[in-house]
């Protein structure tokens, strides 16, 4: 379905079938996502390899760093001279922008499949790019964020296990060797990293990320 420069597609397979040629020839790709699952198919494109290595900007929410394999993948990406990775605590629109000419917007999941919009109308693409650039400017470089939140990422798996077990804060704090106030502060930081407003939501988000 196509509406005023926006083609609505169903599922990542259809998205890539329609846009593989754009990724193969792209000189610049910007990506914003909650985690690595949203755009997973674009990380291992089928068919021919890209004509050239595009410059990459990748923007993620902090929760992605709580999963060791995801965090390591991003560190490998960030080590490339053609790539930058930043972390933002703010809500983001899950988007891919290709050469500032096309944008792919992630929609809602229905019946286990996510809908996507592929935008080609120049004014709309420019608006999407402007939103990305604003989020990018206020985000933190991955290496800097890693250094600032190393303790939280190290504690996260154990704290999530304790939250899932339902034990009291006093008991949980003793098990991780923290004071109760410090433990509660770490839980609050963890909830913020996961984009959760409650401990229950934090647990659900952690399961989505494969953390528990």
C-alpha positions in Angstrom: 0.0 0.0 0.0 1.3 3.5 -0.9 0.1 6.8 0.6 1.6 10.1 -0.5 5.2 9.0 -0.7 5.0 6.4 2.1 4.8 2.7 1.2 3.5 0.5 4.0 5.1 -2.9 4.2 4.5 -6.0 6.4 7.4 -7.6 8.1 11.2 -7.3 7.7 11.4 -9.7 4.9 9.2 -7.6 2.7 11.1 -4.4 3.8 14.4 -5.9 2.7 13.1 -7.4 -0.5 12.0 -3.9 -1.5 15.0 -2.0 -0.2 18.0 -4.4 -0.6 19.3 -2.4 -3.5 19.3 0.8 -1.5 21.5 -0.8 1.3 23.8 -2.4 -1.3 24.6 1.0 -2.8 24.3 3.3 0.2 27.1 5.7 1.2 25.5 6.7 4.5 23.1 4.9 6.8 21.6 6.2 10.0 19.8 3.9 12.4 17.8 4.5 15.5 16.4 1.6 17.5 15.4 0.4 21.0 17.6 -2.8 20.5 19.2 -4.9 17.8 16.0 -6.9 17.1 14.1 -4.3 15.2 16.4 -4.2 12.3 18.1 -7.6 12.6 17.6 -8.6 9.0 19.5 -5.6 7.8 22.6 -6.7 9.7 23.0 -9.8 7.5 21.7 -8.8 4.1 21.2 -11.7 1.6 22.5 -11.7 -1.9 25.4 -9.6 -3.1 27.7 -7.7 -0.7 27.4 -3.9 -0.6 29.3 -2.1 -3.3 31.1 0.0 -0.7 31.2 0.3 3.1 28.7 3.0 4.1 29.3 5.5 6.9 27.1 4.4 9.8 25.5 6.3 12.7 23.7 4.0 15.1 21.6 5.4 18.0 20.2 3.1 20.7 18.5 3.2 24.1 20.6 2.1 27.1 18.8 -1.2 27.5 20.7 -2.6 24.6 23.9 -2.5 26.6 22.5 -4.7 29.4 22.6 -7.7 27.0 26.3 -8.7 26.8 26.1 -10.0 23.2 24.3 -7.0 22.0 26.7 -4.7 23.8 29.7 -6.5 22.3 28.2 -6.3 18.8 27.9 -2.5 19.2 31.4 -2.2 20.4 32.7 -4.0 17.4 30.6 -1.7 15.1 31.9 1.4 16.9 35.5 0.2 16.4 35.1 0.7 12.7 36.5 3.9 11.3 33.3 4.4 9.3 30.9 4.0 12.2 29.7 5.9 15.2 27.4 4.5 18.0 25.7 6.7 20.6 23.3 6.0 23.4 20.3 8.1 24.5 18.0 7.8 27.5 15.3 9.6 25.6 12.4 8.0 23.6 13.4 7.5 20.0 11.6 6.8 16.8 12.9 3.5 15.4 14.2 4.6 12.0 16.7 3.9 9.2 17.7 6.7 7.0 19.6 5.9 3.8 21.6 8.7 2.1 19.1 11.2 3.4 16.9 10.1 0.5 14.9 7.3 2.0 13.6 6.5 5.5 12.2 3.3 6.9 10.0 3.7 9.9 9.2 0.8 12.3 5.6 0.5 13.3 3.6 -1.6 15.7 3.7 -5.4 15.9 0.5 -7.2 14.9 0.0 -10.9 14.9 3.7 -11.3 15.5 4.7 -9.2 12.5 5.9 -5.6 12.6 4.6 -3.1 10.1 7.0 -0.6 8.4 6.7 2.5 6.3 9.2 3.3 3.6 9.3 7.0 2.9 10.7 8.5 -0.3 9.0 12.0 -0.4 11.9 14.4 0.1 10.2 16.8 2.5 9.1 13.9 4.7 12.5 12.3 4.7 14.1 15.6 5.7 11.7 15.9 8.6 12.6 12.4 9.8 16.4 13.2 9.3 16.0 16.4 11.4 14.4 14.4 14.3 17.3 11.9 14.1 19.9 14.6 14.1 18.4 16.3 17.1 18.4 13.0 19.1 22.0 12.3 17.9 23.3 15.6 19.1 22.0 15.1 22.6 23.2 11.4 22.8 26.4 10.1 24.4 29.2 8.3 22.6 29.2 4.6 23.3 32.6 4.5 24.9 31.8 7.4 27.2 28.5 5.8 28.2 30.2 2.5 28.9 32.7 4.2 31.2 30.0 6.1 33.0 27.6 3.1 33.6 30.0 0.1 33.9 28.8 -0.8 37.4 25.1 -0.7 36.4 25.8 -3.0 33.4 27.8 -5.4 35.5 25.1 -5.6 38.2 22.1 -5.7 35.8 21.8 -9.5 35.3 21.9 -10.2 39.1 19.5 -7.4 39.9 17.1 -8.5 37.3 17.1 -12.0 38.7 16.4 -10.7 42.1 13.6 -8.5 40.9 12.1 -11.5 39.1 12.3 -13.6 42.3 10.2 -11.1 44.2 12.5 -10.9 47.2 12.5 -7.8 49.3 14.9 -5.0 48.7 16.7 -5.5 51.9 17.4 -9.1 51.0 18.4 -8.3 47.4 20.7 -5.5 48.6 22.6 -7.9 50.9 23.0 -10.5 48.1 24.6 -7.9 45.7 26.6 -6.3 48.5 24.9 -2.9 48.4 23.1 -0.7 50.9 19.4 -0.6 50.5 19.4 3.0 49.2 22.1 2.2 46.7 20.3 -0.9 45.6 17.1 1.0 45.1 19.0 3.7 43.1 20.5 1.0 40.9 17.0 -0.5 40.3 15.7 3.0 39.3 18.7 3.4 36.9 18.0 0.0 35.5 14.3 0.8 35.0 15.3 4.0 33.2 17.8 2.1 31.0 15.0 -0.3 30.0 12.5 2.5 29.4 10.2 1.1 32.1 7.9 3.0 34.5 7.5 0.1 36.9 9.4 -2.9 38.1 6.8 -5.1 36.3 7.5 -3.3 33.0 11.2 -3.6 33.6 10.8 -7.4 34.0 8.8 -7.6 30.8 11.3 -5.5 28.9 14.2 -7.5 30.2 12.5 -10.7 28.9 12.1 -9.1 25.5 15.8 -8.4 25.5 16.7 -11.9 26.6 18.2 -10.7 29.9 16.1 -13.1 32.1 
